[in-house]
């Protein structure tokens, strides 16, 4: 299985920190956000990683190179303008899969999570399933959540407990079969798959943060530094 890290956002909510530095290279706990992901990908056994970029993307390529430092093979999908999550994945899809039934891991570069990625990678999927999303508790800034996870392990339009999508998932190429190239978000595809009963969910109760503001970045940084000291 290959992995994709979504790193093409403009980071507008993180300004002025992102005026001269792409958000994935902002540091928490002494490492760039994206480096935490690379380390966990390597630990999970994944070796091939695609990273998309747009804003200050040359800095990402210069800093991460070919991935040899982590035992990874990194290639890049450059976007002249951000294509949003769905459009970015569709553009990079030929680098991720050979057949439409193939699975690949997707991680938003601007989240932090202590999950052992093998737990998500090894989640069994039925033939009709289009993927599995990692779901977390709703944070204070998103109390309504994103999707409901029912007792069967599937995401459901109405039944189950509301959770927030972590920005980490395993998807099948089939999810993008009807998509056209260009800019589009991923959420509508998820909703369609959920309505069809084809999208699973896995709950993670450990550490997770949507590092979307300077305040959250600082809070996570202090938390990780304290944990390192211990």
Legacy VTK file of the C-alpha trace (Angstrom):
# vtk DataFile Version 3.0
C-alpha trace
ASCII
DATASET POLYDATA
POINTS 230 float
0.000 0.000 0.000
1.183 3.518 -0.845
0.381 6.679 1.107
-0.421 10.269 0.225
0.149 13.272 2.459
-2.056 16.245 1.600
0.201 19.293 1.923
-1.099 21.748 -0.667
-3.134 24.065 1.573
-2.413 27.768 1.800
-2.373 27.786 5.605
-4.293 31.061 5.763
-5.516 30.481 9.331
-1.935 30.050 10.495
-0.705 33.396 9.217
1.667 35.100 9.816
3.507 31.819 10.557
2.828 30.520 7.057
3.709 33.640 5.098
7.198 32.280 4.460
6.910 28.656 5.652
4.456 26.007 4.410
2.295 24.757 7.272
3.559 21.144 7.103
7.052 22.421 7.983
5.936 24.243 11.136
7.447 22.522 14.147
5.865 20.860 17.175
7.880 18.957 19.725
11.106 19.732 17.879
10.005 18.289 14.516
8.073 19.516 11.508
4.444 18.392 11.487
4.997 16.393 8.323
8.039 14.620 9.778
5.875 13.087 12.513
3.754 11.581 9.730
6.762 10.320 7.784
8.128 8.593 10.856
4.815 6.871 11.556
4.458 5.822 7.921
7.905 4.249 7.993
7.078 2.481 11.278
3.883 1.071 9.739
5.807 -0.593 6.923
4.784 1.797 4.145
7.716 2.788 1.953
6.225 4.762 -0.950
4.747 8.201 -0.264
3.263 10.869 -2.528
3.139 14.450 -1.226
1.145 17.116 -3.041
2.026 20.760 -2.652
1.242 24.220 -3.969
2.061 27.102 -1.591
5.850 27.236 -1.061
6.070 23.666 -2.275
9.711 24.016 -3.246
10.548 24.287 0.448
8.901 20.933 1.118
10.896 19.240 -1.636
14.133 20.842 -0.450
13.542 19.826 3.172
12.259 16.286 2.637
14.068 15.288 -0.530
13.510 11.739 -1.749
12.659 10.455 1.733
15.861 8.471 2.190
16.336 9.910 5.694
13.256 7.954 6.845
13.729 4.893 4.675
10.979 6.114 2.372
10.626 6.738 -1.336
8.950 10.146 -1.631
7.643 11.609 -4.875
5.681 14.811 -5.326
2.514 15.980 -7.026
2.921 19.694 -7.676
-0.187 21.841 -8.100
-0.017 25.254 -9.735
-3.011 26.162 -7.567
-4.562 24.192 -4.704
-7.024 21.585 -5.994
-8.573 20.942 -2.561
-8.511 17.484 -1.040
-10.489 15.620 -3.677
-8.884 17.257 -6.688
-5.419 16.802 -5.233
-5.928 13.088 -4.658
-7.433 12.572 -8.120
-4.432 14.265 -9.755
-2.028 12.011 -7.845
-4.099 8.821 -8.224
-1.921 7.321 -11.013
1.029 7.539 -8.604
-0.917 5.738 -5.863
-2.726 2.789 -7.444
-2.599 0.444 -10.411
-6.152 -0.911 -10.266
-9.280 0.937 -9.129
-9.795 -1.624 -6.364
-6.370 -0.844 -4.870
-6.246 0.875 -1.484
-4.057 3.763 -0.374
-3.568 5.694 2.843
-4.296 9.439 2.998
-3.118 11.809 5.729
-3.744 15.533 6.071
-0.367 17.123 6.735
-1.835 19.612 9.210
-3.110 17.112 11.784
-1.245 15.356 14.563
-2.203 11.856 15.723
-0.473 9.215 17.839
-2.226 6.325 16.083
-0.300 3.222 15.092
-1.221 3.415 11.403
-1.163 -0.374 11.072
-4.479 -0.479 12.952
-6.117 1.452 10.112
-4.185 -0.214 7.313
-5.183 -3.672 8.555
-8.904 -2.873 8.872
-10.721 -5.455 6.721
-12.869 -4.063 3.922
-15.677 -5.853 2.120
-15.688 -5.919 -1.663
-18.273 -3.130 -1.866
-16.531 -0.893 0.694
-14.876 2.271 -0.618
-12.665 2.929 2.382
-12.352 3.461 6.110
-12.065 6.790 7.937
-10.348 7.318 11.272
-12.844 9.059 13.545
-12.070 10.951 16.765
-13.968 12.706 19.546
-15.454 16.055 18.598
-13.169 18.908 19.687
-14.558 22.065 21.285
-14.268 23.997 18.036
-16.255 21.337 16.126
-18.796 19.997 18.600
-21.308 18.910 15.938
-18.818 16.473 14.403
-18.722 15.282 10.798
-20.223 11.791 10.477
-22.013 9.214 12.631
-20.432 5.855 13.406
-22.885 3.042 14.118
-22.374 -0.185 16.047
-21.683 -2.177 12.875
-18.535 -0.189 12.167
-20.019 1.717 9.242
-20.569 5.441 8.954
-24.283 6.205 8.727
-26.289 9.295 7.652
-28.530 9.191 10.753
-27.731 6.372 13.177
-24.824 6.194 15.587
-22.659 8.547 17.567
-21.306 11.726 15.977
-17.541 11.905 15.543
-15.050 14.134 13.763
-13.095 12.913 10.747
-9.427 12.917 11.725
-8.049 13.662 8.256
-6.620 10.127 8.076
-8.178 7.413 5.941
-7.644 4.377 3.748
-9.466 4.752 0.433
-10.091 2.689 -2.681
-9.599 4.101 -6.147
-13.248 3.267 -6.888
-14.262 6.274 -4.756
-13.023 8.612 -7.510
-14.392 6.807 -10.572
-17.015 9.447 -11.411
-14.776 12.465 -10.695
-13.462 14.948 -13.218
-10.070 16.593 -12.903
-10.030 20.006 -11.271
-10.687 21.510 -7.883
-13.161 19.762 -5.575
-13.432 18.739 -1.906
-13.453 15.194 -0.560
-16.403 15.517 1.835
-19.192 15.172 -0.809
-17.653 11.886 -1.990
-17.658 10.647 1.599
-21.307 11.598 2.032
-22.286 9.736 -1.135
-20.396 6.643 0.006
-21.963 6.846 3.473
-25.439 7.116 1.977
-24.695 3.945 -0.002
-23.417 2.119 3.085
-19.940 1.747 1.637
-17.722 3.632 4.068
-16.422 2.187 7.299
-15.195 4.068 10.368
-12.625 3.285 13.067
-12.656 5.200 16.338
-9.426 6.503 17.888
-9.551 7.816 21.442
-5.883 8.791 21.713
-4.065 12.023 20.996
-5.284 13.939 17.960
-5.171 17.606 16.999
-6.300 19.617 14.010
-3.394 22.039 14.043
-5.388 24.778 12.352
-4.439 27.893 14.306
-1.300 29.310 15.942
-2.919 28.714 19.339
-3.428 24.992 18.671
0.101 24.739 17.286
1.521 26.269 20.455
-0.636 24.071 22.697
0.448 20.892 20.898
4.083 21.995 20.959
4.023 22.483 24.736
2.255 19.140 25.229
4.820 17.217 23.188
7.760 18.963 24.850
6.401 18.001 28.259
5.948 14.406 27.139
9.511 14.311 25.810
10.826 15.599 29.147
9.007 12.805 30.967
LINES 1 231
230 0 1 2 3 4 5 6 7 8 9 10 11 12 13 14 15 16 17 18 19 20 21 22 23 24 25 26 27 28 29 30 31 32 33 34 35 36 37 38 39 40 41 42 43 44 45 46 47 48 49 50 51 52 53 54 55 56 57 58 59 60 61 62 63 64 65 66 67 68 69 70 71 72 73 74 75 76 77 78 79 80 81 82 83 84 85 86 87 88 89 90 91 92 93 94 95 96 97 98 99 100 101 102 103 104 105 106 107 108 109 110 111 112 113 114 115 116 117 118 119 120 121 122 123 124 125 126 127 128 129 130 131 132 133 134 135 136 137 138 139 140 141 142 143 144 145 146 147 148 149 150 151 152 153 154 155 156 157 158 159 160 161 162 163 164 165 166 167 168 169 170 171 172 173 174 175 176 177 178 179 180 181 182 183 184 185 186 187 188 189 190 191 192 193 194 195 196 197 198 199 200 201 202 203 204 205 206 207 208 209 210 211 212 213 214 215 216 217 218 219 220 221 222 223 224 225 226 227 228 229
